[in-house]
Amino acid sequence: MISFSRTDDSLIGSWWWTIDRVLLFSFLGLIFIGILMAAAATPMVANRIGIEEFYFLKRHLMYIIPSVLTIFFVSTMEVEYLKKFSIALFTIAMFLTFMTFFFGSEIKGAKRWISIGGFSIQPSEFAKPALAIITAWLLSEQKNYPKFRGKLLSAILYFSFVFLLVLQPDVGMILLTTAVWLGQLFVNGFPIIYAIGLGLSGVGALILAYFFLPHVTARIDKFLNPAIGDHYQIDRSLEAFANGGLFGMGPGEGIVKKHLPDAHADFVFAVLGEEFGFFICAFVVILIAFIVVYGMLKALKESDLFTILSSVGLLSQFGLQAFVNIASALLLIPTKGMTLPFISYGGSSMIAASITAGMILALVKKKIINYEEYVQIT
């Protein structure tokens, strides 16, 4: 049981008494579920590709401590440090995303990963939360100083990031980033006619992607017309949910992980459904929805526009990414390779999700002005 004196003014003590523990333990709950799913799904995947049985599980566990420490250190940041951290993170992530075109590994026709020190990372994952913070900062600055071109600068950063994503290509990330960016503009007071125009532009871009990007064409065609194309992965995914029923087949008893190459990542929700059943799947969905809604309500109580816009961006990003993963596994939308935050296997995904969680916690924590107020709020 964690226990700190209310008068403990150390870094950890003050963090414990100011952090939103409801959100903190919700994130830790998802991390714990992720450990269970790594133990359930990864050994079979490792056996299928001929490597040591617990290779993926060991690597997943190896990321737990860095992930928890990342949540802690980012959540201790005050607003000004959070802005500086986001600028540095976005700059590095953009540079590494650009470098993937020269030194990146091509997987399934896309160059999104780069190897650094023996680890493969997806730099664009780290640019997402940083862009949400920077956009909130630029928009709030323009509100305070009307002559400051915050919206223009935000648009330049957004289109620069999207341009790199188009070249990879990563349509799912483009749609997610666009939705978050437009959401922040809307909350900031963006004229509805401009929002409609940008929305129509996004639809036009998706149409162009359909005609000029073969993998996008194939996925949309298969979704709209089940009679064409290879539906092996999604068919196995749907079978997994049918096999699991209400209560599941039991931990380790599922068979979908024997057949799906991405059972530990993109289709981890199918493994969860087969082995633990409908009620546990519903619990995960409710927990993610709770984080988003609870975080939004906390943020909307703030008077600072930067805090509101940042929280809206980060929470919508977190929720939309989870929705895409879950909806893809259930054939509610065309399949898209996007991880389920904290639950899917993947180092880049876990650390990026930890940064996002840390940022959210930093934004909604109790603000301390002086020691007397610290004692009062605790």
C-alpha positions in Angstrom: 0.0 0.0 0.0 1.5 3.3 -1.1 1.5 5.8 1.8 3.0 9.3 2.0 2.6 12.0 4.7 0.5 14.9 3.6 3.3 17.2 4.6 5.9 15.3 2.5 7.1 17.9 0.0 9.5 15.6 -1.9 9.0 15.0 -5.6 7.3 11.7 -5.1 5.2 12.9 -2.1 3.9 16.1 -3.8 3.3 14.1 -7.0 1.2 11.5 -5.1 -1.0 14.1 -3.4 -1.6 16.2 -6.5 -2.0 13.5 -9.2 -5.5 12.3 -10.2 -5.3 8.8 -8.8 -8.5 7.7 -10.6 -6.9 8.3 -14.0 -3.5 6.9 -12.8 -5.0 3.6 -11.7 -7.1 3.4 -14.8 -4.0 3.6 -17.0 -2.2 1.1 -14.7 -5.2 -1.2 -15.1 -4.8 -1.2 -18.9 -1.1 -1.9 -18.5 -1.9 -4.9 -16.3 -4.4 -6.2 -18.9 -1.7 -5.8 -21.5 0.6 -8.0 -19.5 -2.1 -10.7 -19.3 -2.6 -10.5 -23.1 1.1 -10.7 -23.8 1.3 -13.8 -21.7 -1.7 -15.3 -23.5 -1.0 -14.3 -27.1 2.7 -14.0 -27.7 4.1 -17.5 -27.0 2.0 -19.0 -29.8 3.1 -16.3 -32.2 6.7 -16.9 -31.3 6.4 -20.6 -31.8 4.8 -20.1 -35.2 7.7 -18.0 -36.5 10.3 -20.2 -35.0 11.8 -18.1 -32.1 12.1 -18.7 -28.4 8.6 -19.2 -26.9 8.7 -16.3 -24.4 10.7 -13.9 -26.6 7.8 -11.4 -27.1 6.6 -11.7 -23.5 10.0 -11.0 -22.1 10.3 -7.9 -24.4 6.8 -6.7 -23.3 7.7 -7.1 -19.7 11.0 -5.2 -20.4 9.0 -2.2 -21.5 6.8 -2.1 -18.3 9.3 -0.3 -16.1 10.3 2.3 -18.7 6.6 2.9 -19.4 5.6 3.4 -15.7 8.6 5.6 -15.2 7.7 7.6 -18.3 4.2 8.1 -16.9 5.7 9.3 -13.6 8.3 11.7 -15.0 6.0 13.3 -17.7 3.2 13.7 -15.2 5.5 15.6 -12.8 6.0 18.3 -15.4 4.5 21.7 -15.0 2.9 23.4 -18.1 6.0 25.3 -19.3 8.2 22.2 -19.1 5.5 20.2 -20.9 5.5 22.7 -23.8 9.3 22.5 -24.1 9.3 18.7 -23.8 6.7 18.5 -26.6 8.6 20.8 -28.9 11.8 18.7 -28.4 9.8 15.4 -28.8 8.1 16.6 -32.0 11.4 17.8 -33.5 13.1 14.5 -32.8 10.2 12.4 -34.0 9.8 14.4 -37.2 13.5 14.0 -38.0 13.4 10.2 -37.3 10.2 9.9 -39.4 12.0 11.6 -42.3 15.0 9.3 -41.8 12.8 6.2 -42.2 12.7 6.9 -45.9 16.5 6.3 -46.0 17.1 3.8 -43.2 13.7 2.5 -42.4 12.5 -1.1 -42.5 9.8 -1.8 -45.0 6.9 -3.9 -43.6 3.8 -4.6 -45.5 4.7 -2.1 -48.2 5.2 0.8 -45.7 8.4 2.4 -44.3 7.3 3.4 -40.8 10.0 1.8 -38.5 13.6 2.6 -37.9 16.2 0.6 -35.9 18.1 2.4 -33.1 20.4 0.5 -30.8 18.9 -2.8 -31.7 15.3 -1.7 -31.1 12.8 -1.0 -33.8 10.7 2.2 -33.2 7.9 3.9 -35.1 8.8 7.7 -34.7 5.4 8.9 -35.9 3.8 7.4 -32.7 5.8 10.0 -30.6 4.9 12.9 -32.9 1.2 12.5 -32.3 0.9 13.5 -28.6 3.6 16.2 -29.1 1.6 17.8 -31.9 -1.5 17.9 -29.8 0.3 19.8 -27.1 2.0 22.2 -29.5 -1.3 22.9 -31.4 -3.0 23.7 -28.1 -0.2 26.0 -27.1 -0.2 27.9 -30.5 -4.0 28.2 -30.5 -4.1 29.5 -26.9 -1.4 32.0 -27.6 -3.3 33.4 -30.5 -6.3 33.9 -28.2 -4.2 35.8 -25.8 -2.3 37.7 -28.5 -4.5 38.1 -31.7 -1.6 39.2 -33.8 0.3 36.0 -33.2 -0.3 33.6 -36.1 -0.9 30.5 -34.0 -3.4 28.8 -36.3 -1.1 29.3 -39.3 1.9 27.8 -37.5 -0.2 24.9 -36.3 -1.4 24.3 -39.8 2.2 24.3 -41.1 3.2 21.7 -38.4 0.2 19.6 -39.1 0.6 19.5 -42.9 4.3 18.8 -42.5 3.6 15.8 -40.4 0.8 14.6 -42.7 3.1 15.0 -45.7 5.6 12.5 -44.2 2.8 10.1 -43.3 1.5 10.2 -46.9 5.0 9.3 -48.2 5.2 6.3 -45.8 2.2 5.7 -46.4 0.1 5.6 -43.2 -3.5 6.5 -44.0 -4.8 5.4 -40.5 -2.4 7.7 -38.7 -3.3 10.6 -41.1 -7.0 10.2 -40.4 -6.4 10.0 -36.6 -4.1 13.0 -36.6 -6.5 15.0 -38.8 -9.5 14.2 -36.5 -7.6 15.3 -33.4 -6.3 18.5 -35.0 -9.8 19.5 -36.3 -11.3 18.7 -32.9 -8.8 21.1 -31.2 -9.6 23.8 -33.8 -13.3 23.3 -33.3 -13.1 23.6 -29.5 -10.9 26.7 -29.9 -13.8 28.3 -31.9 -13.0 27.5 -35.5 -15.7 28.9 -37.9 -18.0 26.1 -38.9 -17.7 26.9 -42.6 -13.9 26.3 -42.4 -14.4 23.1 -40.5 -16.7 21.8 -43.2 -14.2 22.8 -45.9 -11.4 21.0 -44.2 -13.7 18.0 -43.6 -14.6 17.9 -47.3 -10.9 18.2 -48.1 -10.2 15.2 -45.9 -12.9 13.2 -47.8 -11.3 14.2 -51.0 -7.9 13.1 -49.8 -9.4 9.7 -48.8 -10.9 9.3 -52.3 -7.5 10.1 -53.8 -5.9 7.5 -51.5 -8.5 4.9 -52.6 -7.5 5.4 -56.3 -3.8 5.8 -55.9 -2.8 3.7 -53.0 -3.3 0.0 -53.8 -3.4 -1.3 -50.2 -6.1 1.3 -49.3 -8.1 0.2 -52.3 -7.9 -3.4 -51.3 -8.9 -2.8 -47.7 -11.9 -0.6 -48.6 -13.0 -3.0 -51.4 -12.9 -6.0 -49.1 -14.8 -4.1 -46.4 -17.6 -3.0 -48.9 -17.8 -6.2 -50.8 -17.1 -9.4 -48.6 -17.2 -11.5 -51.7 -13.9 -10.3 -53.0 -10.3 -10.5 -51.7 -8.7 -12.4 -48.9 -10.7 -12.1 -45.6 -8.6 -14.6 -43.7 -7.6 -12.4 -40.8 -10.9 -10.7 -40.2 -12.7 -14.1 -40.5 -10.5 -15.6 -37.9 -11.1 -12.6 -35.7 -14.8 -12.8 -35.9 -14.7 -16.5 -35.2 -12.7 -15.8 -32.1 -15.4 -13.6 -30.7 -18.0 -16.3 -31.5 -15.9 -18.9 -29.8 -15.4 -16.8 -26.7 -19.1 -16.1 -26.1 -20.0 -14.4 -22.9 -17.4 -15.9 -20.6 -14.6 -17.0 -22.9 -12.8 -20.3 -23.5 -10.4 -19.6 -20.6 -6.8 -18.2 -20.4 -4.5 -19.9 -22.9 -7.3 -21.9 -24.4 -7.9 -19.7 -27.5 -7.0 -20.9 -31.0 -7.1 -17.6 -33.0 -3.5 -16.8 -31.9 -2.4 -20.0 -33.7 -3.5 -18.6 -37.0 -3.3 -14.8 -36.9 0.2 -13.3 -37.5 -0.8 -10.1 -35.6 -2.7 -11.8 -32.8 -0.4 -10.0 -30.3 -0.7 -6.6 -31.8 -3.4 -5.5 -34.2 -5.8 -8.3 -33.3 -5.1 -8.6 -29.6 -8.7 -7.7 -28.9 -9.8 -10.9 -30.8 -7.6 -13.0 -28.4 -9.1 -11.2 -25.5 -12.6 -11.9 -26.7 -11.9 -15.6 -27.4 -10.2 -16.3 -24.1 -12.0 -14.0 -21.7 -15.3 -13.5 -23.3 -17.8 -10.6 -23.9 -17.9 -9.3 -20.3 -14.1 -8.7 -20.1 -14.1 -7.1 -23.6 -16.9 -4.8 -22.4 -15.0 -4.0 -19.3 -11.9 -2.9 -21.4 -14.2 -0.8 -23.7 -15.9 0.8 -20.6 -12.5 1.5 -19.0 -11.1 3.2 -22.1 -14.4 5.2 -22.5 -14.2 6.1 -18.8 -10.7 7.5 -19.1 -11.7 9.7 -22.1 -15.0 11.0 -20.5 -13.6 11.4 -17.0 -10.5 13.2 -18.4 -12.6 15.5 -20.5 -14.8 16.4 -17.6 -11.8 17.2 -15.5 -10.2 19.3 -18.2 -13.4 21.3 -18.9 -13.4 22.4 -15.2 -10.1 24.3 -16.0 -10.1 27.9 -16.9 -6.9 27.7 -18.9 -7.5 27.4 -22.6 -4.2 25.6 -23.2 -5.1 22.9 -20.6 -8.5 22.4 -22.2 -7.2 22.2 -25.8 -4.3 19.9 -24.8 -6.6 17.5 -22.9 -9.2 17.4 -25.6 -6.4 16.6 -28.2 -4.7 13.9 -26.1 -7.8 12.2 -24.8 -9.5 12.1 -28.2 -6.3 10.7 -29.7 -6.2 8.0 -27.0 -9.9 7.1 -27.5 -9.9 7.2 -31.3 -6.8 4.9 -31.5 -8.5 2.4 -29.2 -11.7 2.7 -31.3 -9.9 2.0 -34.6 -8.2 -1.1 -33.2 -11.4 -2.5 -31.7 -13.6 -1.6 -34.6 -11.2 -3.2 -37.1 -11.2 -6.5 -35.1 -15.0 -6.5 -35.2 -15.3 -5.5 -38.9 -17.0 -2.2 -38.1 -14.5 -0.4 -40.2 -11.9 -1.4 -42.8 -9.0 -3.2 -41.2 -6.2 -0.8 -40.1 -3.0 -1.8 -38.4 -3.3 0.3 -35.2 -2.4 -0.8 -31.7 -4.7 -0.9 -28.7 -3.0 1.4 -26.2 -1.1 -0.4 -23.4 -2.7 -3.8 -24.4 -1.1 -4.5 -27.8 2.5 -5.7 -28.0 4.9 -3.1 -29.2 7.6 -1.0 -27.5 6.9 2.2 -29.6 3.2 1.9 -28.9 3.7 1.4 -25.1 6.1 4.2 -24.6 4.1 6.6 -26.8 0.9 5.7 -24.9 2.8 6.3 -21.6 3.9 9.7 -22.8 0.3 10.5 -23.7 -1.0 9.2 -20.3 1.7 11.2 -18.5 0.8 14.4 -20.3 -2.9 13.9 -19.5 -2.1 13.4 -15.8 0.2 16.5 -15.8 -2.6 18.6 -17.2 -5.4 17.6 -14.9 -3.4 17.3 -11.6 -4.1 19.7 -8.8 -2.3 23.0 -9.1 -0.2 24.2 -6.1 0.5 27.8 -5.6 2.1 27.7 -2.2 2.7 25.3 0.7 -0.4 26.4 2.6 -2.5 25.6 -0.4 -0.7 22.3 -0.8 -1.7 21.3 2.8 -5.2 22.5 2.2 -5.9 20.5 -1.0 -4.5 17.3 0.4 
